[in-house]
Each structure stands twice: as C-alpha cells, then as structure tokens.
Amino acid sequence: MQILVVNPNTTASMTATIGAAARSVASAWTEVVAVTSSMGPVSIEGYYDEALAVPGLLVEIAAGERAGAQAAIIACFDDTGLDAARAMANIPVVGICEAALSIASLIAQRFTVVTTTKRSWVPVEALVQRYGMAGRARVRAADIPVLALEDPASGAAEKLRGEIARALDEDRAEAIVLGCAGMADLAAELQREFGVPVIDGVGAAVKQAEALIALGLSTSKRGAYANPLAKPYRGALESFAPGAVAAE
Ligand code: 5HY
C-alpha cells in the first residue's frame, strides 16, 4: 500500500523529519511518500498561515491520489485543510491532530497536548473541542517558533521538556501529545525520559491510514464530504476550480 504524507508548510527539512517518523512505524508493505507543499508559509503558526497553506496542500493531495496513493496524511497539527481535502479527494485523509488524540484516548483518561507558539494554542483547543476530547485533553504552548525545532541550538527541546514537566505536574496528565509535526522525532526519547506515553501524530496517522486501507474504507461521499461542485473560479485561484486541481 502507498500512503502519501504531506507537509503543508514549505520547509523541506521538516518534511524529512516527518517522512522518517512515518517510515519508522509503517508496516513492511507500506510505501510512505513524503512531500512538501510548493506554495505557502515556511511554517504554520496561527489562522492566517493555516488559510494560506491550504491551496498547496490540496495540490499535493490531488497529485498523490493521481499517482496511486491509497490514503493521505496531513502532517500539520492544525489538521490544516482537512475538511476541504476530504471533500476533494476520494481516498481517506487523516489529520495528525485527530489521529494523535484518538490514540491518546485509548491509553489515558487525561492527557495534555504540548504545541509550539501561543498563537497555535487556540486553534488546537478548537480541534480538541471538535474531536470531542475537551473533557480529557488540555492544551499547552511551549512558546517555541515551529522552525526552532529544526535547530538543536535553539533551546526549543529544553522548553518543550519544561512544558511537559509542568503538564505532568499541574494537569496531572497521564500521557503527552506532541502538538507539532516537527516534534515527530522526539517522541521515543521523551517517552523514555518522562516514563509516560508520548504520542507523535505522524506515527498515529500512519497506523490509522493503514487500518482504513486494510478495512477497505474511505471518506463517505454522501453529504459533507461530497466532491465539490464544478464551477468556475476567478483570479489567482482559477486553476483551483473543482475538477481542475484533481485533473491537472
Ligand atoms: C505543524 N505548524 O505541525 C504546526 C504546529 C503549530 O508548520 N507544522 C507547522 O504550531 O501549529
């Protein structure tokens, strides 16, 4: 089976971290194809970045589906463009936030998401609410820029550790969810260090995508995720007219 993993920001080095984490948990018969969006923000921090990252994400998912991917993963903890991608694509699309929260809910009553910047805090809280986890999940921000995770000398990992320690102490968290795709390579060592389950959304999404493919399940096209109606788009987004992106 082939699973497409899309990094909706435009930083290829972060895609490398994401791809390695995905391959480290994928089953032997899963081919992971990890791609970087070709347009949009170098990192996604807040609503504006998120909105402008969606067109590039949709282009990569459409291309991946045409190339034979059987499922797609959105490797950004904001589950950027998840609903639009599920409407456009005919293959299942998994967001790493939803995937991580559902895995956490299987192994802990209370858990805390530790995300990056303070402006990412509210969007992630809204997802926790949307996914029905508000009673069990807390959200914290380690106050680190997303791309600082790429720089070992930035002190980002230390700040992340500090926030995890506070989550265990103050939230009485029983598990930790890493709130950024760029943290995917830190899960195993943090789990060893803190002695509680530490969930990386990229890995969680790979296993759920594999399950959907194995079960022969895909997004329902009845209702909310029906393919978009064909209509002209104007201006800079003309080429995004429904059917045009998928047909390119
Ligand atoms: C992510 N941003 O996973 C999110 C994390 C965040 O570029 N990749 C990003 O802070 O929202």
Residues whose N, C-alpha, C, O or C-beta is under 5 A from the ligand:
A	BS01	5HY	N9 S43 I44 E45 A75 C76 F77 D78 T116 T117 S120 V146 G179 C180 A181 G182
